């Protein structure tokens, strides 16, 4: 029986660090998801305000 495995990349969890402060990959993902949620929310609010003015 042959097993086919998906290779898991060996990535460093820290993107970069300056002194004692370091930026992790999951921190970047949290920031991107927050910005995306704010962008979508802003678009929906504009759309809802346009519907309420009629």
DASUL-V608952 format. One record per pair of residues at least 12 apart in sequence whose C-alpha atoms are under 6 Angstrom apart, sorted by the first residue. I is the first residue (numbers start at 0). J is the second residue. D is the distance in whole Angstrom. If there is no record, write none. Layout:
i | j | d
I | J | D
I | J | D
//
This chain:
i | j | d
12 | 24 | 6
//
